[in-house]
Amino acid sequence: MGGARDARNPRDAGGARDTRGTGDGADGAGRAPRPRRRQARGEARIAQLLKAAASVFCTTGYTAASTNAIAREAGVSPGTLYQFFPNKEAIAVELGDQLLNRWRETYGAAFLPDHLTLPLDRMLDAVLDPLITFNCENPAFTALMHGPEIPGMITQGHDALHMTMLNRVETILGGYLPDTPPAQIARIANMIFILFKGGLDLIMAHEGEERDAYTRELKTALLRYLEPLVCDAPLPTPPNAA
């Protein structure tokens, strides 16, 4: 998602759009809209709207959300919202773009090569803790990445990131299980993803001590699944950082 943006994105290289979804961006007389200078106040307003959108998407889901609900959550008029975003889809694309970038940074920190030299239980702590923390602090990520009728631009970015992470897990497993056939490595990696996703759903559905308890349960489940596979394997050699 770091290259050229889809035309639906509400902000081009110069700043926030000045159109309210009129199609070609011109006014009724055919004049081009005046450029909007992206000053600090405008950036703060965009951040405010995206924060409100994240709350609404988490509460109602993407499909049931509306620009009116987002404006109401942000404490602004719909007209103010339309100064920055022409529609709900544009808001979702911008928010999804930001969340995917944060997720890339998070899994990059989780899958550091040095983590692969740790004992299995400590390696799970080092990898899982930042991933779980990110999801708990950004529940809109799950709402946008896995909900129905999500804009294709978001789902494509998520699917590409999912494959990158799956490849990274397979690389880690290959280091711990050097003599295991690639097909079996792929099956184990997919099982780890399913276990993680199911455990994460439970973790995010609880708070406080119960959330901590489910986090421990997830780590225990993964440890007991992986430990018999790697207990007799040589200590892995960390791969080159991707």
N, C-alpha and C positions, 0 to 999 in steps of 0.2 A: 504494500500500500504506500511505498515511499516514492512512487513515480508520479506520472501525470494523473490527475484526479478526474473522475467522471464528471460530466457536465452538470450532474445533479447536485454536486457538492455546493453548499451555500456560500463558500468563500473561494474566490479565485486568488491568483498570486498577488493581486493588488489590494484585496480587502474584502469586506463583507458586501454582499449584493445590496443594491438599492431598489430591487424589484420585488414585487409581491406575487410572483408566480404568474406573470402575464405572458409567458411563453418566450418571446424574443427579448424581453427586458426593456422594451421601449415604452414610452407613454402613448396616450391616445393620439397624439399628433405625429407619432413616428419618430420623435426625437430620442436620442440615446440618453439613458439615465446619467445623472451626474455622478462622478466617482465618489465613493464614501471613504473618507480617510479613517484608517484604523488606528485610533488613538487609544490611550490607556482606558478611557471610559468605555469605548466600544468593546475592547477585549474583556473588560470586567462584566459587561452586559452579556456577552456571548457565554462566558463562563457561568454566569448566573442562570441563563436559559438552559445550558447543558446539564447543570446540576439539577434543575427542576425536571428536565426531561428524564434523567436517570431515575429520579424518585417516582415519576408517573409510570414509566415503563416497568419498574419493579412492582408497583402496586396493581396496575391494571393489565399489564402485558402490552406488547407493541400494538397489536391489532385494535384493542379497545381504546388506546390512548388517542388524544386529539390535541391539536394546537391550542384550543381554548383551555383545556385542562392544564397543559404545560405553562401557558401564560398565567393562569390563575395560581399555579404552584409557585411560579417565580415572582408573583406580585406585580405583574405588569399587564398592560392592555394587549389584546391580540395584535393591534396595530404596531406596537413596539416590537413584538416578536417578529412580525413580517418584515420589519426593516432589516433583519439579519438572516432569516430563514424563510424561504418561500412556502414550505410545507413540512409535514411531519417526517417524511422520508429524508429530507435534507438534514433535519436535526439528527435523525438516527444515524445517518452516514457519518456525519461529523463526530458524534459521540462514539460510534463504533470504531472510527479511525483512531481516536485518542486512546480508547481502551485497548485496542490491539497493539498499539505502540508500547503502552505500559506493560502489557502482557509479554511482549518480546523482551523487554528489559528484565522482567521478573524471571522468566525461564532462563535467560542468559546468565543471571546471577545464581540460579538454582543448579544449573548443570556445569559448574566449574570443573575443570579437569582435576584439581586437587581433591575434590570431594570423592573421586573414585578410588583414592588410596585409603579411605577411611574404612573401618569395620562396617559391616553391612547395616547394623542398626543406626550407627552415627551417620552413615551415608544417606539413609532414608530421612533422618531428621534434617540434614542439610539440604536435601532436594525438596522434600515435601513442605517444610515450614513456610518458605516464601510463596510457594504456589497456593497453599491454603490461605495464607494471610491476604494475598491479593484478591482472591475470590470473595472472602468475607468482607473485605473493605470496599469491594466494587461489585455488589450484587447485580448491577445493571449489565455487567459483562455476560452473566448467564442468561439474563432476560433477553438480551439482544442477539446472542450467538446461537441460542437453541430454540427460540420461540418460533411460532408459525408466521408466515407472511413477512419475514424479515427481508429487507432489500438485498438483492443478489450481490451487490458490491461487498456487503458485510459478510455474508456467508462464504463467498469466494475467499476473502481474506482469512476467515477463520479456518476454512478447510485447508488452505495452504499452510497455515501455521500449525495446524494439527499434524499434518504430514511431516513437517520439519521436526516437531517434538517427538513423533513416533520414531523417526529415523535416529534421533538422538538417544532415545531409550534403547533401541536396538544396538547402537554402538556401545552403550554402557554394558548391556548384557553380553555382548560379544567379548568385552574385556574380562568379565567375570567368568564367562563360559566359552573359552576359546575353542573347545573341541565340539561344541554343539552345532548341528546343522543349521544353516540360515533359516530354513522353513520353521524349525522349532523355535528359534530366537524370535521370529515374527509372531508366532502364536503366543509366546510368553509376554511379549511387549503389548500385544492387543489385550491380553487378560489383565495386565497391570493397569492399562487405561480404564478398562471396565470397572475394576475394583476401586480405582481412584475416584472415578466419576460417581459411583454409587455411594462411597464413603463421604465424598464431598457434599452430596445432596443432603445427607444426614447431618453433617457438620454445620452446614449453612442454615438448616432448619431449627437449630438450637442456639442458645447463647450461654455465656458465662461458663460455669463449671460443667454443664452438660456438653457444651461445645468442645471443651477441653477433653472430656471423657471420650467423646466420639472420635476426636483426633487421635487419641491413644489407641483406640480400637482399630482404626484404619491402619495405623503404623504396625500394630501387632499382626493384623491379617496379612499385610504385605510381607512382613518379616517371616512369618511362618510359611508363606507360600514360596518365598525365594530362598530361605535358608537351606532347605534340603538340596536345592539345585546347586548352590555355590559353596557349600561347606567343604567340599573336597577339591574345589577348583583352586588353582594358584592365584595369588594376589594379582589383581588386574593391573595392567600398564595403562595409565591414562592416555586416551587418544589426544591428538592435536586439537586445540580449541577450534570450533567451527567458525 
